[in-house]
Amino acid sequence: MERRRIDDYEPGPVPSPRAVDKFGFVKQEQTGSPEGAIKSRSVIEFEREERRVRKWRKMIGVGGSDWKHYVRRRPQVVKRRVRKGIPDCLRGLVWQLISGSRDLLLMNPGVYEQLVIYETSASELDIIRDISRTFPSHVFFRQRHGPGQRSLYNVLKAYSVYDRDVGYVQGMGFLAGLLLLYMSEEDAFWLMVALLKGAVHAPMEGLYQVGLPLVQQYLFQFDHLVREHLPKLGEHFTKEMINPSMYASQWFITVFSYSFPFHLALRIWDVFLFEGVKIVFKVGLALLKYCHDDLVKLPFEKLIHALRNFPEHAMDPDTLLPMAYSIKVSRRLEELKHEYERKNEKSVQSVESNGKELQ
């Protein structure tokens, strides 16, 4: 059968226009807030946002020219401002600066174009099949084979060629899709490279390699952290035979971009790109802590549903994130990583030993 590329498909009809939120997602329902309260709050929020934008522009300089100097000189100020949230109008540029992807782009001119235009990928059909499942309610990705879906295809195809050991895995679409809402194809591609190859923080490619080895490590670490920070809930999970693979895998694979409210996912991504994957553990623990008293009462089926569908009030970034920041995990994560590696080494040695005995 002849292989088809996304360029071979005609764009589908443009979806009928519907009301969207400020991020471009189709609104599910209209809220009935008093008009006066909305206007008053909007003016206050607008003025506050303007002040934040001015501070950030001064911090990063023209096109990011002052960023590295400012981070070296005042790292705690940068950390505090990132945790409060990067202004949306500057988010794409700042994400590239804090991830190291801007440097990768400048060091590799023309590489992305080469990967998209001249290379072929064994994953092309898989990517085309999955594209419509990525942020289907966002206006940029709604049109079948439209500009958004084509950009998403190009980025994922280019990465699958760039790193053939990883290739393409379905969860990668949410990373690429999120990035494309804030930057160009080429910028999004290099930010994916920075994340998966570890330009600043530990490489993420193990989340998508065969067997998902890094997912297994993170779930091992998270399971221990739950039992240590929330022992009563940990005991309830054991009683109901719940383990993190049943609810937390997507947290790590998509860094909360799959099913979390978009405004919360963005705030988490701000911190994730600056501080690393520990924020995923912290947010996960904070969510369980926030919902603790309800979760410990639930039987298996209701518990699984609750762990995959947290209530809206638990997803308020101004409540959840300060809780997450207060949880200290860095040292324990390192200890658990070494424990997991020792456990894996023993398992490998045991398998090899049994294999020799059978020969």
C-alpha positions as CSV (number, residue, x, y, z in Angstrom):
1,M,0.0,0.0,0.0
2,E,1.3,3.4,-0.9
3,R,2.3,5.5,2.1
4,R,0.4,8.8,2.3
5,R,1.7,12.0,3.9
6,I,-0.4,14.6,5.5
7,D,0.3,16.9,2.6
8,D,-1.6,14.5,0.4
9,Y,-4.8,15.2,2.3
10,E,-7.1,18.1,1.5
11,P,-8.1,20.3,4.5
12,G,-11.5,19.4,5.9
13,P,-14.3,22.0,6.3
14,V,-13.7,24.8,8.7
15,P,-15.6,24.1,11.9
16,S,-18.6,26.4,12.5
17,P,-17.6,29.4,14.7
18,R,-18.3,29.0,18.4
19,A,-17.4,31.1,21.5
20,V,-13.9,30.4,22.8
21,D,-12.0,31.2,26.0
22,K,-8.9,33.4,26.1
23,F,-6.7,30.4,25.3
24,G,-8.6,29.4,22.1
25,F,-10.6,26.5,23.5
26,V,-14.3,26.2,22.6
27,K,-16.4,27.1,25.6
28,Q,-18.6,24.3,27.0
29,E,-21.0,26.6,28.8
30,Q,-21.6,30.2,29.6
31,T,-21.3,31.4,33.2
32,G,-23.8,33.9,34.6
33,S,-21.6,36.3,36.5
34,P,-22.9,39.8,36.9
35,E,-21.6,42.0,34.1
36,G,-20.5,44.8,36.4
37,A,-18.4,42.5,38.5
38,I,-16.7,41.1,35.4
39,K,-15.9,44.6,34.1
40,S,-14.5,45.7,37.5
41,R,-12.4,42.6,37.9
42,S,-11.2,42.8,34.3
43,V,-9.9,46.3,34.8
44,I,-8.0,45.4,37.9
45,E,-6.6,42.2,36.4
46,F,-5.6,44.1,33.2
47,E,-3.7,46.7,35.2
48,R,-2.0,44.1,37.3
49,E,-1.0,42.1,34.2
50,E,0.4,45.2,32.6
51,R,2.7,45.8,35.6
52,R,3.8,42.2,35.5
53,V,4.6,42.4,31.7
54,R,6.7,45.5,32.2
55,K,8.7,43.8,35.0
56,W,9.2,40.7,32.7
57,R,10.2,42.8,29.7
58,K,12.8,44.6,31.8
59,M,14.1,41.2,33.1
60,I,14.5,39.5,29.7
61,G,15.6,42.4,27.6
62,V,14.9,42.8,23.9
63,G,14.5,39.4,22.4
64,G,15.8,37.8,25.6
65,S,19.2,39.6,25.4
66,D,19.4,40.2,29.2
67,W,17.9,36.9,30.4
68,K,21.0,34.9,31.2
69,H,22.6,37.8,33.0
70,Y,19.5,38.5,35.1
71,V,19.1,34.8,36.0
72,R,22.8,34.6,37.2
73,R,22.5,37.9,39.1
74,R,19.0,37.4,40.8
75,P,18.0,33.7,40.6
76,Q,15.6,33.9,43.5
77,V,13.7,36.8,42.0
78,V,13.3,34.8,38.7
79,K,12.2,31.7,40.6
80,R,9.6,33.7,42.5
81,R,8.2,35.4,39.3
82,V,8.1,32.1,37.4
83,R,6.1,30.5,40.2
84,K,3.6,33.4,40.1
85,G,3.1,32.7,36.4
86,I,4.8,34.0,33.2
87,P,2.7,36.7,31.4
88,D,0.9,34.9,28.6
89,C,2.1,37.3,25.9
90,L,5.7,36.5,26.8
91,R,5.3,32.8,27.6
92,G,6.6,31.4,24.3
93,L,9.8,33.4,24.3
94,V,10.5,32.8,28.0
95,W,9.9,29.1,27.7
96,Q,12.5,29.0,24.9
97,L,14.9,30.9,27.1
98,I,14.5,28.9,30.3
99,S,14.6,25.5,28.5
100,G,17.8,26.2,26.5
101,S,16.0,25.6,23.2
102,R,16.8,29.0,21.8
103,D,20.5,28.1,21.9
104,L,19.8,24.8,20.2
105,L,17.9,26.6,17.4
106,L,20.7,29.0,16.8
107,M,23.4,26.3,16.7
108,N,21.4,24.2,14.2
109,P,20.2,26.4,11.3
110,G,18.3,24.6,8.6
111,V,18.1,21.3,10.4
112,Y,14.4,21.4,11.1
113,E,13.6,22.2,7.5
114,Q,15.8,19.3,6.4
115,L,13.9,16.8,8.7
116,V,10.5,18.0,7.6
117,I,11.0,18.2,3.9
118,Y,13.6,15.7,2.9
119,E,13.4,12.9,5.5
120,T,10.8,10.1,5.9
121,S,9.6,8.5,9.1
122,A,8.3,5.1,9.9
123,S,5.8,6.8,12.3
124,E,4.0,9.0,9.7
125,L,0.8,7.0,9.6
126,D,0.6,6.7,13.4
127,I,1.1,10.5,13.7
128,I,-1.7,11.2,11.2
129,R,-4.0,8.8,13.0
130,D,-3.5,10.5,16.4
131,I,-3.4,14.1,15.4
132,S,-7.2,14.7,15.7
133,R,-7.0,13.5,19.3
134,T,-4.7,16.3,20.4
135,F,-6.5,19.3,21.9
136,P,-9.6,18.6,19.7
137,S,-11.5,21.5,21.3
138,H,-8.9,24.1,20.4
139,V,-9.6,26.3,17.4
140,F,-6.0,25.8,16.0
141,F,-6.3,22.1,15.8
142,R,-10.0,21.6,15.1
143,Q,-9.9,21.7,11.3
144,R,-9.1,18.2,9.9
145,H,-5.7,18.4,8.0
146,G,-5.9,22.2,8.6
147,P,-2.9,24.5,9.4
148,G,-2.8,23.4,13.1
149,Q,-2.9,19.7,12.4
150,R,-0.2,20.1,9.7
151,S,2.1,22.0,12.0
152,L,1.6,19.3,14.7
153,Y,2.3,16.6,12.2
154,N,5.5,18.3,11.0
155,V,6.9,18.7,14.5
156,L,6.2,15.2,15.5
157,K,7.4,13.7,12.2
158,A,10.6,15.8,12.5
159,Y,11.3,14.6,16.0
160,S,10.7,10.9,15.1
161,V,13.4,11.3,12.4
162,Y,15.7,13.3,14.6
163,D,15.6,10.7,17.3
164,R,14.8,7.3,15.8
165,D,15.4,5.5,19.1
166,V,12.4,7.3,20.5
167,G,10.5,7.8,17.3
168,Y,6.9,8.7,18.1
169,V,4.6,7.9,21.0
170,Q,1.0,9.1,21.4
171,G,1.6,11.3,24.5
172,M,4.2,13.4,22.6
173,G,1.4,15.0,20.7
174,F,0.2,16.9,23.8
175,L,3.7,18.3,24.4
176,A,4.1,19.4,20.8
177,G,0.5,20.8,20.7
178,L,1.0,22.8,23.8
179,L,4.2,24.3,22.5
180,L,2.7,25.2,19.1
181,L,0.1,27.4,20.8
182,Y,3.0,29.6,21.9
183,M,5.6,29.4,19.2
184,S,6.5,28.5,15.6
185,E,7.0,24.9,14.4
186,E,10.8,25.2,14.4
187,D,10.8,26.7,17.9
188,A,8.5,24.0,19.2
189,F,10.7,21.3,17.7
190,W,13.8,22.5,19.4
191,L,12.0,22.9,22.7
192,M,11.0,19.2,22.4
193,V,14.7,18.4,21.7
194,A,15.8,20.4,24.7
195,L,13.3,18.5,27.0
196,L,13.9,15.0,25.7
197,K,17.6,15.3,25.4
198,G,18.1,17.3,28.6
199,A,19.5,20.7,27.6
200,V,19.0,22.1,31.1
201,H,17.3,19.4,33.3
202,A,17.5,15.6,33.3
203,P,16.5,14.1,29.9
204,M,12.9,13.1,29.4
205,E,13.3,10.7,26.5
206,G,12.9,7.7,28.9
207,L,9.2,8.7,29.1
208,Y,8.7,7.6,25.5
209,Q,11.3,4.8,24.9
210,V,10.2,1.2,24.6
211,G,8.9,0.0,28.0
212,L,8.6,3.6,29.2
213,P,11.5,3.2,31.7
214,L,11.4,6.7,33.1
215,V,7.6,6.4,33.7
216,Q,8.3,3.3,35.7
217,Q,10.9,5.1,37.8
218,Y,8.7,8.1,38.4
219,L,5.7,5.9,39.4
220,F,8.0,4.0,41.9
221,Q,9.2,7.3,43.4
222,F,5.7,8.8,43.5
223,D,4.2,5.7,45.2
224,H,6.8,6.0,48.0
225,L,6.2,9.7,48.4
226,V,2.5,9.2,48.7
227,R,3.0,6.7,51.5
228,E,5.5,9.0,53.3
229,H,3.6,12.3,52.9
230,L,0.0,10.9,53.1
231,P,0.3,7.6,55.1
232,K,-3.5,7.2,55.7
233,L,-4.2,7.6,52.0
234,G,-1.3,5.3,51.2
235,E,-2.8,2.6,53.4
236,H,-6.2,3.1,51.8
237,F,-4.6,2.8,48.3
238,T,-3.1,-0.5,49.4
239,K,-6.4,-1.8,50.8
240,E,-8.2,-0.9,47.6
241,M,-5.3,-2.2,45.4
242,I,-4.7,1.2,43.8
243,N,-1.2,2.0,42.4
244,P,0.0,5.2,40.7
245,S,0.0,3.6,37.2
246,M,-3.8,3.6,37.4
247,Y,-4.0,7.4,37.6
248,A,-0.7,9.2,37.4
249,S,1.1,7.9,34.3
250,Q,-0.4,10.6,32.1
251,W,0.7,13.3,34.6
252,F,4.3,12.4,33.8
253,I,4.0,11.5,30.1
254,T,2.2,14.8,29.2
255,V,3.2,17.0,32.1
256,F,-0.4,17.5,33.0
257,S,-1.3,18.9,29.6
258,Y,-3.7,15.9,28.7
259,S,-6.6,16.3,31.1
260,F,-5.9,19.3,33.4
261,P,-7.5,22.7,33.0
262,F,-5.4,24.6,30.5
263,H,-4.8,27.6,32.8
264,L,-3.4,25.3,35.5
265,A,-1.3,23.3,33.0
266,L,0.3,26.5,31.8
267,R,1.3,27.5,35.3
268,I,2.7,24.1,35.9
269,W,4.7,24.2,32.7
270,D,6.2,27.6,33.6
271,V,7.7,26.0,36.7
272,F,8.5,22.7,35.1
273,L,10.6,24.3,32.4
274,F,12.5,26.3,35.0
275,E,12.8,23.9,37.9
276,G,12.4,20.5,36.3
277,V,10.2,17.4,36.8
278,K,10.0,17.7,40.6
279,I,7.0,20.1,40.2
280,V,5.0,17.1,38.7
281,F,5.6,15.2,41.9
282,K,4.7,18.2,44.0
283,V,1.5,19.0,42.2
284,G,0.4,15.3,42.3
285,L,1.0,15.2,46.1
286,A,-0.7,18.5,46.6
287,L,-3.8,17.3,44.7
288,L,-4.0,14.1,46.8
289,K,-3.5,16.2,49.9
290,Y,-6.2,18.6,49.0
291,C,-8.7,15.8,48.3
292,H,-7.4,13.5,51.0
293,D,-10.5,13.5,53.3
294,D,-12.8,12.5,50.4
295,L,-10.4,10.0,48.8
296,V,-9.9,7.9,52.0
297,K,-13.7,7.2,52.1
298,L,-14.1,5.9,48.6
299,P,-14.2,2.2,47.5
300,F,-12.2,1.0,44.4
301,E,-14.4,2.1,41.5
302,K,-15.3,5.5,42.9
303,L,-11.7,6.0,44.0
304,I,-10.4,5.4,40.4
305,H,-13.0,7.8,39.0
306,A,-12.1,10.5,41.6
307,L,-8.4,10.1,40.8
308,R,-9.0,10.7,37.1
309,N,-11.6,13.5,37.6
310,F,-10.6,15.9,40.3
311,P,-13.2,18.6,41.3
312,E,-12.9,22.0,39.7
313,H,-12.1,23.7,43.1
314,A,-9.1,21.5,43.5
315,M,-7.7,22.8,40.2
316,D,-7.4,26.4,41.2
317,P,-3.7,27.3,40.6
318,D,-3.8,30.0,43.3
319,T,-4.7,27.4,45.9
320,L,-3.0,24.2,44.5
321,L,0.4,25.6,43.5
322,P,1.3,27.2,46.9
323,M,0.5,23.8,48.5
324,A,2.8,22.2,45.9
325,Y,5.6,24.6,46.5
326,S,5.5,23.9,50.2
327,I,6.2,20.2,49.7
328,K,9.9,19.3,49.8
329,V,10.9,16.4,47.6
330,S,14.2,17.0,46.0
331,R,16.5,15.0,48.3
332,R,14.0,12.2,48.7
333,L,13.5,11.9,44.9
334,E,17.3,11.4,44.5
335,E,17.4,8.7,47.2
336,L,14.4,6.9,45.7
337,K,16.0,7.1,42.2
338,H,19.1,5.3,43.6
339,E,16.9,2.8,45.3
340,Y,15.0,2.1,42.1
341,E,18.3,1.7,40.2
342,R,19.6,-0.8,42.8
343,K,16.4,-2.7,42.7
344,N,16.5,-2.9,38.8
345,E,20.2,-4.0,38.9
346,K,19.3,-6.9,41.3
347,S,16.4,-7.9,39.0
348,V,18.6,-8.0,35.9
349,Q,21.3,-10.0,37.8
350,S,18.7,-12.4,39.0
351,V,17.3,-12.9,35.4
352,E,20.8,-13.4,34.1
353,S,21.7,-15.9,36.8
354,N,18.5,-17.9,36.2
355,G,19.3,-17.9,32.5
356,K,22.7,-19.4,33.0
357,E,21.3,-22.1,35.2
358,L,18.9,-23.2,32.5
359,Q,21.7,-23.4,29.9
